[in-house]
Amino acid sequence: MKFSILHLDKNSKARAGEIITDHGLIQTPIFMPVGTAGTVKAVHQRELKNDIKAQIILGNTYHLYMRPGLEIIEQAGGLHKFNGWDRPLLTDSGGYQVYSLSNQRKLSEEGAKFTSHIDGSKHFFSPEGVMDIQRIIGADIIMAFDECTPYPCEYDYARKSLDMTHRWLKLCCARFDQTEGKYGFSQTLFPIVQGSVFKDLREKSAEFIASQNREGNAIGGLSVGEPAEEMYAMTEIVCGILPADKPRYLMGVGTPINILESIALGIDMFDCVMPTRNARHGLLYTQNGMMNIKNEKWKNDFSPLDENGTSYVDKEYSKAYLRHLVHSQELLGAQISSIHNLAFYLWLVGEARNQIIAGTFREWKDKMVKQMNSRL
């Protein structure tokens, strides 16, 4: 993997760059649609490419390990072959999912024992094992195994968790460096900065992660319930320490406003389930704010979904028709809404990139944040 910065914004820390992987080019800043179980929910791969213009998507290690299982993925030739996506892929480590199974898992120095949410079977993830699993899945970018601490979190717990995450990272790096990809293309390992919302822990973690000298770095443990101001504060601290010549990935973030503010702090990569999850409930993102398509006011509004929209669905379908589909719980409603939201997110980061290159990012960002901070 190669990363280069092409433009820097003069009035913020925003940057426009590009990542080159064996499966293609990624222009940053970038948003990565989440394909938890090998699919971005309700969206075809051709729509991801042609209408949403996704450059990279995610797979989830925990869910893919559970279903369909590593044997099937390996027989298929890796996740790219299995799901038919020929552009870059990133897999998370499963650490967040293990975190979310707080009543069904037990952490130790060796790793995490947990109970399957599907059938109650017992499983164990070690740092080394997670590297092996992600080698088999075959993503271009894979994540180190870490513990995501909850919010709020006691300082002592966050400190002990951070130290364990760092020890796990050493094991991840050693295993990754001792092994090779299975499918003829290179893979890249990103470590993850943790430390909850404690400044000294975030600084300590960022310094340790930077010292590992991997090809890219991630920031985890944010967007888990803390106020946005704390998320931005921790992000700014970490971005000031992580090397500027490597991509920075803020995991699990977030709203369109979160993304723009974090780009201004120096973040290059984002992912979040929010655009697709909210789409399935009829919540749509636009340049002028969020729209609840289930509201009565759209019942007989036959105007296009979004006249200035970013994909074919915005002009092809009316607000009234989409409202009908969502109220009727028709699958097409979830599909149209998901395409709309993801296309908007990809348009947003693409336009942010354009504004950085043009030298007008700060003014545009401030205007967009104000516009999007409303309900239609």
Number of C-alpha atoms within 10 A of each C-alpha: 17 14 19 15 16 12 15 17 20 13 13 15 18 24 25 25 21 18 18 14 20 14 19 14 17 19 21 26 30 29 27 21 28 24 19 19 19 22 19 19 19 18 19 12 17 13 15 20 15 12 18 25 17 24 22 24 23 24 26 23 28 24 18 22 20 15 14 12 15 19 12 16 21 18 11 14 15 21 24 21 14 15 14 12 19 15 18 21 24 25 26 23 23 24 22 19 16 24 20 14 15 12 10 15 17 15 17 9 11 14 21 20 17 21 17 17 12 9 8 10 9 12 12 15 21 20 27 21 16 27 26 18 18 33 22 21 33 27 28 25 21 26 26 30 29 31 27 25 24 18 16 12 14 12 14 9 14 23 22 12 20 24 17 17 26 23 15 22 24 16 19 25 19 14 17 23 11 8 11 14 18 15 16 9 13 16 22 18 22 25 29 27 29 32 31 29 23 17 15 12 20 23 21 18 25 26 16 17 25 19 11 14 14 14 19 24 25 24 26 24 24 27 20 16 11 15 12 14 10 16 20 17 14 22 21 17 16 26 19 14 17 25 19 12 12 20 26 24 23 27 18 20 23 20 17 23 20 16 26 24 20 24 28 21 21 26 27 27 23 23 20 19 20 19 26 27 16 17 26 21 18 23 19 23 24 23 18 15 17 16 16 18 26 19 12 11 13 20 15 13 14 13 16 18 25 19 11 11 17 23 22 17 20 21 16 13 16 20 22 20 20 25 23 18 19 21 15 10 13 12 12 13 22 24 18 25 30 28 27 27 24 29 27 22 25 22 20 23 23 19 16 27 24 14 18 28 17 11 16 15 26 21 11 15 20 13 11 18 19 13 16 18 13 13 12 14
